[in-house]
Amino acid sequence: MSQKINLLLVDDNPADLFLIKDYLNESDILDLNIVEANSISEAREVLSTQVIDLVLLDMFLPDSSGMDTYYSIHNDFPKTGIIVLSGLSDKNIALNTVQAGAQDFLLKGDFDSRLLEKSIIYSVERKKNLQLLADSENKYRGLFEATPLPLFIVSIETNKILKVNAEARRVFGYEEDEFILKELSDLFLKNIGDIKNKEEQFRKIAVKKDQSEMIVDVTLKRIVLQDDSYILVQLKDITEQVHFERNRLDVINSIQDN
């Protein structure tokens, strides 16, 4: 990752600050400009006066705690990516922040320099991709949402689901914030692997939120939004068609046997 990342580290624990900065300094990939804040009020002041690409945010600070900490940043600075830092006992809160729009969460004491580096790279890229999609949303939303087949916009690099249409939400039973926690392969009975190396059309068994299954034809198409490439995935439920054809063949075979 060649571009400089302006990173705001928000934590009031000196030991945690020292360890995280030590991890960050070990990276030979990241080019970071690190700014520190020890409270939400300090963090908000930094965000109001400086360009920040990503926030490493401790959930429990002297002037804020829990989800309030996350929303204090996310609601007023929605274009800034957030990685949540939490203790093991706060794991459910951290998961809730991801569902609410955070790019990632890390459990204190459970990550090293490599995992932190990977999380930062992924979070910056994901936030950038989501912003590009948002910038293009007005142009494509009507067509995308109105399509009567499940559609997904998926990252080529990570296979992560970035956007889904209304029909995908209806068919699978997930809300959009549940979809963006998943990779495309999570929707299928068997892993489909790296989609950038897949053929354009194939047939798979998809699994809905209620664990019911359906046979789908999958169509992949590479698209370009704001000079970046993504995969547009279309699913067509052919379960009834396949079952009808199987029953027809069974009848024919039965007649021939007799």
C-alpha positions in Angstrom: 0.0 0.0 0.0 1.8 3.1 -1.3 -0.4 6.0 -0.3 0.1 7.7 3.1 -2.6 6.9 5.6 -3.6 9.5 8.2 -4.5 7.3 11.2 -6.1 8.6 14.4 -5.4 6.3 17.4 -7.9 6.9 20.2 -7.1 5.2 23.5 -6.5 6.4 27.1 -4.4 3.4 28.2 -0.7 4.2 28.0 0.3 0.6 27.8 -2.1 -0.1 24.9 -1.0 3.0 23.1 2.7 2.0 23.4 2.0 -1.6 22.2 -0.2 -0.5 19.2 2.3 2.1 18.1 5.1 -0.5 18.4 3.1 -2.9 16.2 2.5 -0.1 13.6 6.2 0.8 13.5 7.0 -2.9 12.6 5.1 -2.6 9.3 7.2 -2.2 6.2 4.1 -1.9 4.0 2.1 0.9 5.7 3.0 4.5 5.3 1.4 6.1 8.3 0.9 9.5 9.8 -0.3 8.7 13.4 -2.3 11.2 15.5 -3.2 10.4 19.1 -6.3 11.2 21.2 -7.1 10.1 24.7 -10.8 10.9 24.7 -13.8 11.3 22.4 -13.7 15.0 22.7 -10.1 15.1 21.6 -10.8 12.7 18.8 -13.7 14.8 17.5 -11.5 17.9 17.6 -8.8 16.2 15.5 -11.4 14.9 13.0 -12.9 18.4 12.7 -9.5 20.0 11.9 -7.5 17.4 10.1 -7.9 14.9 7.3 -8.1 11.4 8.8 -8.4 8.3 6.7 -8.9 5.7 9.5 -9.6 5.7 13.3 -8.4 3.0 15.7 -11.1 3.5 18.4 -11.1 2.1 21.9 -14.7 1.6 23.0 -14.2 2.7 26.6 -12.9 6.2 27.1 -13.0 8.7 30.0 -15.9 10.6 28.4 -17.7 7.9 26.5 -18.3 4.1 26.5 -19.8 1.3 24.4 -21.8 2.0 21.3 -22.0 5.7 22.2 -18.3 5.9 21.5 -18.7 4.5 18.1 -21.7 6.6 17.1 -20.0 9.8 18.4 -17.5 9.3 15.6 -19.5 7.5 12.9 -22.6 9.8 12.9 -20.6 13.1 12.5 -17.7 11.7 10.4 -19.3 9.0 8.2 -16.7 9.1 5.5 -13.9 8.1 7.9 -13.2 4.4 8.4 -13.2 3.0 11.9 -11.5 -0.1 13.4 -12.9 -0.8 16.9 -10.6 -1.9 19.7 -12.2 -3.9 22.5 -11.6 -6.3 25.3 -12.7 -9.9 25.1 -15.7 -9.2 27.4 -16.8 -6.5 24.9 -16.9 -8.7 21.9 -20.6 -8.5 21.3 -20.5 -4.7 21.4 -17.6 -4.8 18.8 -19.6 -7.1 16.6 -22.5 -4.6 16.8 -20.3 -1.8 15.6 -19.4 -3.8 12.5 -23.1 -4.3 11.8 -23.5 -0.6 12.3 -20.8 0.3 9.7 -17.4 -0.1 11.3 -14.8 -1.6 9.0 -13.4 -4.1 11.5 -12.8 -4.9 15.1 -9.8 -6.2 17.0 -9.7 -7.8 20.4 -7.0 -6.3 22.7 -4.4 -8.9 23.6 -5.6 -11.1 20.7 -3.8 -9.5 17.7 -0.2 -8.9 16.6 1.5 -6.5 14.2 0.6 -8.7 11.1 -3.1 -8.9 11.9 -3.2 -5.1 12.7 -1.5 -4.4 9.4 -3.9 -6.6 7.5 -6.9 -5.0 9.2 -5.7 -1.5 8.4 -5.1 -2.3 4.7 -8.5 -4.1 4.4 -10.4 -1.3 6.2 -8.9 1.5 4.2 -9.6 -0.3 1.0 -13.1 -1.3 2.0 -14.0 2.2 3.1 -12.7 3.6 -0.2 -14.7 1.0 -2.1 -17.9 1.7 -0.2 -17.4 5.5 -0.7 -17.0 5.0 -4.5 -20.1 2.9 -4.5 -21.9 5.6 -2.6 -20.7 8.3 -5.1 -22.1 6.2 -7.9 -25.3 5.2 -6.1 -27.6 7.9 -7.5 -26.7 6.8 -11.0 -27.1 3.1 -10.6 -29.5 2.7 -7.6 -32.7 2.7 -9.6 -31.7 0.0 -12.1 -29.8 -2.0 -9.5 -32.7 -2.0 -7.0 -35.4 -2.6 -9.6 -33.8 -5.7 -11.1 -36.0 -8.7 -10.3 -33.1 -11.0 -9.7 -30.7 -11.1 -6.7 -27.7 -8.8 -7.4 -24.4 -8.4 -5.5 -21.5 -6.1 -6.0 -18.4 -7.9 -4.7 -14.8 -6.9 -4.2 -12.4 -8.6 -6.6 -9.6 -8.7 -4.1 -11.4 -10.0 -1.0 -14.6 -11.6 -2.3 -16.4 -9.5 0.3 -20.0 -8.4 -0.4 -20.2 -4.6 -0.7 -23.7 -4.0 -1.9 -26.9 -6.0 -2.5 -30.2 -5.2 -4.1 -33.7 -5.5 -2.7 -34.4 -8.9 -4.3 -31.2 -10.3 -2.8 -32.4 -9.2 0.7 -35.9 -10.6 0.1 -34.7 -14.0 -1.3 -32.0 -14.7 1.2 -33.7 -13.1 4.3 -30.6 -11.0 5.4 -30.6 -7.3 6.0 -27.9 -5.3 4.2 -25.7 -4.9 7.2 -25.7 -8.7 7.6 -24.7 -9.2 4.0 -21.6 -6.9 4.3 -20.1 -9.2 7.0 -20.0 -12.0 4.5 -17.9 -13.2 1.6 -19.8 -14.3 -1.5 -18.9 -18.0 -0.7 -20.8 -17.8 2.6 -24.0 -17.8 0.6 -23.3 -21.2 -1.0 -23.4 -24.8 0.3 -19.8 -25.3 -1.0 -17.0 -22.8 -1.2 -16.8 -21.3 -4.7 -13.2 -20.1 -4.3 -11.7 -16.9 -5.8 -14.3 -15.4 -8.1 -11.8 -13.4 -10.1 -10.6 -16.8 -11.5 -14.1 -18.3 -12.0 -15.9 -18.8 -15.3 -18.6 -16.3 -16.1 -21.5 -18.7 -15.5 -21.9 -21.8 -13.2 -24.5 -23.6 -11.2 -24.4 -23.9 -7.4 -26.6 -24.6 -4.4 -27.3 -21.4 -2.4 -28.3 -21.4 1.3 -30.7 -18.8 2.7 -30.7 -17.3 6.2 -33.3 -19.9 7.3 -31.0 -22.7 6.0 -33.3 -23.6 3.2 -31.5 -24.4 -0.1 -32.1 -23.4 -3.7 -30.4 -24.2 -7.0 -29.1 -21.1 -8.7 -27.4 -20.2 -12.0 -24.6 -17.7 -11.1 -23.5 -15.1 -13.6 -20.4 -13.0 -13.0 -19.6 -9.8 -14.8 -16.6 -7.5 -14.2 -17.7 -3.9 -13.9 -15.9 -0.6 -13.4 -17.0 2.1 -11.0 -14.9 5.2 -10.6 -11.9 3.6 -12.3 -11.9 0.6 -9.9 -13.0 -2.9 -10.9 -15.7 -5.0 -9.1 -17.6 -8.2 -9.8 -21.4 -7.9 -10.4 -23.0 -11.2 -9.4 -26.5 -12.2 -10.5 -28.3 -15.3 -9.2 -31.3 -16.9 -10.8 -33.3 -19.5 -8.8 -33.9 -22.5 -11.0 -34.9 -24.9 -8.3 -38.4 -25.6 -9.7 -37.1 -25.9 -13.2 -34.5 -28.5 -12.2 -37.0 -30.5 -10.1 -39.5 -30.4 -13.0 -36.8 -31.7 -15.4 -35.8 -34.4 -13.0 -39.4 -35.6 -12.6 -39.9 -35.5 -16.4 -36.8 -37.7 -16.8 -38.0 -40.1 -14.1 -41.4 -40.5 -15.9 -39.7 -41.1 -19.2 -37.3 -43.7 -17.7 -40.2 -45.4 -15.9 -42.1 -45.7 -19.2 -39.1 -47.1 -21.0 -38.5 -49.6 -18.2 -42.0 -50.8 -18.5 
